Amino acid sequence: MTSRAFAQQEGFRTALELSIERHPDPDAGGLSASDAAWPKRLRRIVRASLTYYGRPDLVDTAELMLTELATNALRHGKGCEIGVRIFFRDDRLVIEVDDGSPARPQLRHAQPDDEGGRGLFLVESLAAEWGVSPDGTTTWCRLPLLEGPSMMPLPPTVLREAQSALPAENRVRTTLRPGLVAP
């Protein structure tokens, strides 16, 4: 995994961007044990970031949405990685997950006995809006902000918390660092 944490400077906005290497398992419905660990790690990262930015009101919903979008990407994506981007834009928190697959995700209507198939239904129910990029590779959702976000750089403690969410073999090779993203 590689990642970058971004801060607002001269027209730039706060964002967190991650690239996760996939290890699909066709025998387990596409989701290997190593891939299945990522949603929990992503929840820790988004919780630490939103808590730092003073947005605890968004944590539970953002965790759920990110988990659903990332799990879909890990399970159904194409290619060797997925990209995750979380950022503030105007009066919204935006979550984007790029799975590299041009196959557009489909909203399903799961039966009460079904164990899965509710992810996009939850996203549709909780997001102010959601959609898929024109090329089908990126699924996104937006959460409204009741007040403006704090636009401060990520402190070392948040970067350490995000780094601790990584498996040991990735910590050696991966560094989280501040940078910039265009609005």
N, C-alpha and C positions, 0 to 999 in steps of 0.2 A: 504494500500500500504506500502511496505517496500522498502527501497532503500539503495544503497551504492555508494559513489563516490570514485574512486580509482586514485592513482597517481603513476608515474614511480619511482621505487626504485630498484636498483640492478637487472636489467633485467625484471622488471615488467612494464606494460604499463598503460597508462591512460584509464580509462573506467568509465562508469556510468551504473549501473545495478538497475533495478526496478522490483518489483513484484506487480502486480495489481490484486486485488480481483474483479472477474466478478460477475455481477448480471444480467444474461440473461433474456430477456423477449420474450418468444416464440410467443406472439401475435404481437410483433413489429418487426418481422423478425430477432429475436435473439438479438437485440440491445436495451437495456433499456435506459431510460433517464440518469441514473447515469453512465452507461458505455459510452454513447455518449459524455459525458463531458471529457473523458480521452484524446482523441486526441488533444484537445486544450491545456490541461495541459502539455502533452508531448512536444508539440511544444514550449511552454514557457521554459521548462526545457532544451531542446536541444539548443534553441536559446541562453539562458544564458550561457550554458557551452561552446558552440563553440565561442561565442563572447569573453568570458574570455580567451580561448586558442588562440585568435588571428586568428580565422578561419571564419571571416564573409563571405568569398567566398563560404563556404559550407552550410551556414544557410538555405537559401531558399530551396535548393534541399534536404538537410537532413530532414527539417521539412516536406516536401511533402512526401518523402519516408516513414518516420516514421509514419506519419498520415495514409497512405495507408495500411502499414503492420499492424499497431495496430488496425485500424478499422476492417480489415479482421479477425484478431485474436479475437477481442471482439465479432464480429458478428457470426463467424463460429467455434470458438474454443470449445474445450471440457474441462471439469473440472472447478474448481472454481477460477483459476487465469491464467494470462498470464505473461510471463517474457519478459522484454525489456532489451537489452544490447547494448550499443554504445561504441565503443572503436577504438583507433588508432592501426593499425598493419602495420608495414613497411610503404609503401607509399599509404595507403588506410584508409578511415574512414569506419568502419564496423557497420552496424545496423542489429541486430538480434531480432526477435520476436518469442517467443515460445508460441504456443497456446494449447499445450497438445493434439492436434488432429492428429491422424495418416493419416487423409485424406489430400492428397497433394493439395495445391491450384492450380487452373487451370487458365491459361491465357485465358481471354475471348476477343472476338471481338465484342464490344458493337456497336449497331446501333446508328445513330445520335440522335434518339429520346429517347434512353435509359437514365435513370437517374443515373444508376450505371454501374459497370462492367468494369471500366477503370483503376482501381487501379494498378493491376499487369502490365498492358500495360505501364502505366506511369513509374513504377519502371524499367521495361525492357528498356524503352527508355532513362532514365536518368542515370541509374547505369552503372558503368564500367562492373559489372557482378552481377548476382543474382542467387539464387537457394534455394533449400529446403534440409534440412538434410536427411540422408538416412532413418530415421524413420518417416519422414514426419511432425514432430512436430515443427520444427523451420524453418522459412523463413528468409533469409538474403539477404542483398545487400551491395555492396561496392562502395564507391566514391573515385576517385583518388585524391591524394594530390599533388598539384603543388610544394609545398615546405614542409619541415618537420614540424610537429606540435610542438607546445610548450608543453613540458611535465612537467607542474607545478601542484602542488596540487590545488584542488578547494579551493578558499578562502571562508571565511564565508559569504561574500556577495552573491556568486553564490549559496551556500547552502541555504541561506535565500530565494533567488528568487525561487529556486526549491521548497522549503517548502511552500512558499506562493501560489504556483500553486495547492496545495492540498486542498480539501474541509476541512472546519473547523473540522469536526468530525475525520478526519484522522491526522490533525496536532497534536492533543493531543497524539495520540498513535504512531506516526511515527517520527523517527529522521534520518536525513541524516548525514552520518558520513564518514570520510576518511577510506580507507582500501587498500587492495592489490588484484590484479588479476594476475594470471600467464600468460605469453605470449602465 
